[in-house]
Amino acid sequence: MLGYTVAWWLGSALLLSSLSTLGSATLTISSAFQVVEYMPQLVAVQDFEADAKLVNGGVANLASSPDTIDLAGNAETQGLRQLANHKNLRLIYVIAEVAYRLIAKKGSITTPADLEGKRIGTMPGTSAAYFVQKMMASAGVQEGAYTVVSGFPCNQAPCTSNSLPEMLKSGSVDAVGFWEPTEQLALNAIGLDNAVIFQNATVYREIYSLYTTVDKLEDATMRQNIVEFLKKLLQASNKFVTEPDNVIPRVASQVKIDENVLREAWSVHDWKGGLPADLVDTLTEEDEWVAKQDGRSALARADIESFIDRTVFEEAQSQM
């Protein structure tokens, strides 16, 4: 997801507006406020008194302004994009894993392969676009054999005519692939009985992660501050797993999503957190696609191995 390159996402790279703490804080965290996945960070601050201030943005802000940003939340796609020019970035924790959905209207489309030659709505350059490519490739349909149509997300109905849910409903695209709640709204727009859903977490799942830099981890005081925040974040993550009825209304209110829509989409999110064992393999493969999009050479596997720092997570776990 998540590091948008369109006007809809103006706050992500251009405007940092703060949330949650009014006074000074030991950490400043840049994460996009328009997505569900950032919310455990806010709950860590509000419920577990994590000493941090959240600002609207993402990993691009950490890469460009490390003097003012200490941590960032973003999907793995944008982490890889920034890593190419900022080798000091480190992925230290996976906050959420989300199995995206590709939704089409029933009829002639019964498998992803039936979308060959069709129009698929998504947002180019994002985790959603990579998901579409992966899902189609899993059915033997390569890029270029279908048309990618750019559309906008929607967090709450009524959605605009250029949003993905309305584009699917109107027939200007044959399928849409995106993150939530846009996909749930697309499903609701055409009706469950009229929809076919393609989803496979082993083909692709978003890896929404927490990032920092080598310099911050090498500073003893800053490192301990980061460890302390991660301890609070682990508690918040557990709340998302064990108390969904408590957090769903809060997430819906904060991100401005209809609560019933969020409940319908909640099960696609895996909130257990951690650092999956397949991260290096998964990100090495994904960077080949990101590199192609950005017109650069793919990162070496050694770069991806260095990118993932497991020591902070291990320290946080050992101190709980």
C-alpha positions in Angstrom: 0.0 0.0 0.0 1.1 2.6 0.7 3.0 5.7 -0.2 0.8 7.2 -2.7 1.9 9.3 -5.6 -1.4 11.0 -6.4 -3.1 14.1 -5.2 -5.6 12.1 -3.1 -2.6 11.3 -0.9 -1.4 14.8 -0.6 -0.5 14.5 3.1 1.9 11.5 2.6 4.9 13.2 1.2 4.2 16.9 1.2 2.2 17.8 4.4 3.0 16.5 7.8 0.1 17.0 10.2 0.5 15.7 13.7 -1.8 13.4 15.6 -2.1 12.1 19.1 0.4 14.1 21.2 0.4 17.8 21.7 3.7 18.2 23.6 7.1 16.9 22.9 7.7 13.2 22.4 10.9 11.1 22.2 9.9 9.7 18.8 8.2 11.0 15.7 6.5 8.4 13.5 5.4 9.1 9.9 2.5 6.9 8.8 -0.4 7.5 6.4 -3.6 8.3 8.4 -5.9 7.2 5.6 -5.2 3.5 5.9 -6.4 0.9 8.4 -2.9 -0.7 8.8 -1.4 2.3 10.7 -3.9 2.1 13.6 -1.9 -0.2 16.0 0.6 2.6 16.2 -2.0 5.1 17.4 -3.4 2.5 19.8 0.1 2.0 21.2 0.2 5.8 22.0 -3.3 6.2 23.2 -3.8 2.9 25.2 -0.3 2.0 26.3 1.3 5.5 26.6 4.0 5.0 24.0 6.1 8.2 24.0 5.6 9.1 20.4 4.0 11.6 18.0 2.4 10.4 14.8 2.5 12.5 11.7 0.8 11.9 8.4 3.2 10.4 5.8 5.3 7.3 5.2 8.7 5.8 4.7 9.5 8.5 2.1 9.5 11.0 4.9 11.9 9.0 7.0 14.2 8.6 4.0 14.2 12.3 3.1 14.0 13.8 6.6 15.8 11.5 9.1 16.6 14.5 11.3 12.9 15.0 12.1 11.4 11.5 11.5 12.5 8.5 13.6 10.2 5.7 12.4 7.7 5.2 9.6 4.9 2.8 8.7 4.4 1.7 5.1 3.8 -1.2 2.8 6.8 -3.2 1.7 6.6 -1.9 -1.8 7.3 1.6 -0.7 10.0 0.4 1.6 11.8 -1.2 -1.3 11.4 1.9 -3.4 13.1 4.0 -0.8 15.8 1.4 0.0 17.2 1.7 -3.5 18.5 5.2 -2.7 18.7 5.0 1.0 20.6 1.8 2.0 20.6 2.9 5.7 16.9 2.1 6.0 15.9 -0.8 8.2 12.7 -2.8 8.4 12.3 -3.7 12.1 8.7 -5.1 12.5 5.8 -6.2 10.4 2.6 -4.6 11.8 0.1 -6.2 9.5 -0.2 -8.7 6.7 -3.1 -8.2 4.4 -4.4 -10.7 1.7 -5.6 -8.3 -1.0 -8.6 -9.3 -3.1 -9.2 -9.1 -6.9 -12.9 -8.6 -7.5 -14.8 -9.0 -10.8 -18.3 -9.4 -11.9 -19.7 -12.9 -12.4 -20.5 -14.1 -15.9 -17.7 -14.9 -18.3 -15.0 -14.4 -15.5 -14.6 -17.5 -13.3 -10.8 -17.5 -12.8 -8.1 -14.8 -13.0 -7.1 -16.3 -16.4 -10.4 -15.1 -17.8 -9.2 -11.5 -17.2 -6.8 -11.8 -20.1 -7.5 -9.0 -22.5 -9.7 -7.3 -19.9 -9.4 -4.0 -17.9 -8.2 -4.2 -14.3 -8.5 -1.2 -12.1 -5.8 -0.5 -9.5 -3.2 2.2 -8.7 0.0 1.9 -10.6 3.3 1.8 -8.7 1.7 0.6 -5.4 1.4 -2.7 -3.6 -2.0 -3.1 -5.2 -0.5 -3.0 -8.7 2.1 -5.6 -7.7 -0.7 -7.7 -6.2 -2.6 -7.6 -9.5 0.5 -8.6 -11.4 1.2 -11.5 -9.1 -2.4 -12.8 -9.1 -2.6 -12.6 -12.9 0.9 -14.3 -13.3 -0.3 -17.1 -11.0 -2.9 -17.8 -13.6 -0.4 -17.8 -16.4 -1.3 -14.3 -17.6 1.6 -11.9 -17.9 1.8 -8.1 -17.8 0.7 -6.6 -21.1 -1.9 -9.3 -21.7 -4.5 -7.2 -19.8 -5.0 -3.4 -19.4 -4.2 -1.7 -16.1 -6.6 1.2 -15.5 -5.7 3.8 -12.9 -8.4 4.5 -10.3 -8.8 6.1 -6.9 -9.4 4.5 -3.6 -12.6 5.1 -1.6 -12.9 4.8 2.2 -16.6 5.5 2.5 -19.7 5.5 0.3 -20.8 7.3 -1.7 -17.6 6.8 -3.8 -16.7 9.2 -6.6 -17.1 8.2 -10.3 -13.4 7.8 -10.7 -13.0 5.6 -7.7 -12.4 1.9 -8.2 -15.7 0.7 -6.6 -17.7 2.9 -9.0 -15.5 2.0 -12.0 -16.3 -1.6 -11.4 -20.0 -0.9 -10.9 -20.3 1.2 -14.1 -18.4 -1.4 -16.2 -15.5 0.9 -17.1 -13.2 -1.8 -15.7 -13.8 -5.6 -15.5 -12.1 -6.1 -12.2 -10.4 -4.2 -9.4 -7.5 -5.1 -7.1 -6.7 -2.9 -4.1 -6.5 -2.7 -0.3 -9.4 -2.3 2.1 -11.9 -0.8 2.4 -11.9 0.0 -1.3 -12.3 -3.7 -2.2 -15.2 -4.2 0.3 -16.9 -1.1 -1.1 -16.4 -2.5 -4.6 -17.9 -5.8 -3.5 -20.9 -4.0 -1.9 -21.3 -1.9 -5.0 -21.9 -4.8 -7.4 -23.4 -7.2 -4.7 -21.9 -10.4 -3.3 -24.2 -12.5 -5.5 -22.8 -10.8 -8.6 -19.2 -11.0 -7.6 -16.3 -13.4 -8.0 -13.4 -12.9 -5.6 -9.8 -14.0 -6.2 -7.5 -14.0 -3.1 -4.5 -16.1 -2.2 -2.1 -14.9 0.6 0.5 -17.4 -0.7 0.6 -15.5 -4.0 0.6 -12.0 -2.4 0.0 -10.4 0.9 0.8 -6.8 1.8 3.5 -6.6 4.4 2.8 -3.3 6.2 6.0 -2.6 8.2 7.7 -0.3 10.6 11.0 1.3 9.4 13.9 3.2 10.9 17.5 3.9 10.0 20.9 2.5 10.9 22.0 5.8 12.5 19.1 5.7 14.9 19.7 2.1 15.9 23.4 2.9 16.5 22.5 5.7 18.9 22.1 3.9 22.3 19.4 6.3 23.6 17.4 6.4 20.4 17.6 2.6 20.1 16.2 2.1 23.5 13.4 4.6 22.7 12.6 2.5 19.6 12.6 -0.7 21.6 10.3 0.8 24.2 7.9 1.9 21.5 8.0 -1.5 19.9 7.1 -3.1 23.2 4.0 -0.9 23.4 3.2 -1.7 19.7 3.3 -5.4 20.5 0.7 -4.8 23.2 -1.4 -2.8 20.8 -1.1 -5.5 18.1 -2.3 -8.1 20.6 -5.4 -6.0 21.2 -6.2 -6.0 17.5 -6.1 -9.8 17.6 -7.9 -10.4 20.9 -10.3 -7.5 21.1 -11.6 -6.8 17.6 -15.0 -5.6 18.8 -13.1 -3.0 20.9 -10.8 -1.7 18.2 -13.0 -1.9 15.1 -15.2 1.1 16.0 -12.1 3.1 16.9 -10.4 2.3 13.6 -13.6 3.1 11.6 -14.0 6.4 13.4 -10.3 7.4 13.0 -9.9 6.4 9.4 -13.4 7.5 8.5 -14.8 4.2 7.3 -18.3 2.9 7.8 -18.0 0.5 10.8 -20.1 -2.3 9.1 -17.9 -2.1 6.0 -14.8 -2.4 8.1 -16.2 -5.4 10.0 -16.9 -7.1 6.6 -13.3 -6.6 5.6 -11.6 -7.2 8.9 -10.8 -10.9 8.3 -8.4 -10.1 5.5 -6.1 -8.4 7.9 -3.6 -10.5 10.0 -2.6 -8.4 13.0 -0.3 -10.9 14.9 2.8 -8.9 13.9 6.4 -10.1 13.9 9.0 -10.8 11.3 8.0 -13.6 8.9 10.7 -16.2 8.0 10.1 -15.7 4.3 10.8 -11.9 4.3 14.1 -12.0 2.4 12.8 -14.3 -0.3 9.5 -12.4 -0.7 11.1 -8.9 -0.8 13.9 -10.0 -3.1 11.4 -11.2 -5.6 9.1 -8.2 -5.2 12.0 -5.8 -5.8 12.5 -7.1 -9.3 9.0 -5.7 -10.1 9.6 -2.4 -8.1 13.0 -1.9 -9.9 11.3 -2.4 -13.3 8.6 0.2 -12.4 11.3 2.7 -11.2 13.7 2.1 -14.1 16.6 0.8 -12.0 18.5 -2.4 -11.4 17.1 -4.8 -8.8 18.7 -4.8 -5.4 21.1 -7.5 -4.5 19.8 -10.2 -2.2 22.5 -9.0 0.3 20.9 -5.6 0.3 17.5 -7.1 1.3 19.2 -9.2 4.0 20.7 -6.1 5.5 17.4 -4.2 5.1 15.7 -6.6 7.6 16.9 -6.0 11.1 15.5 -8.6 13.6 17.5 -7.4 16.6 15.1 -4.7 17.7 12.1 -7.0 17.7 14.2 -9.6 19.6 15.2 -7.0 22.2 11.6 -5.9 22.6 10.4 -9.4 23.1 13.1 -10.2 25.6 12.2 -7.1 27.8 8.5 -7.9 28.0 
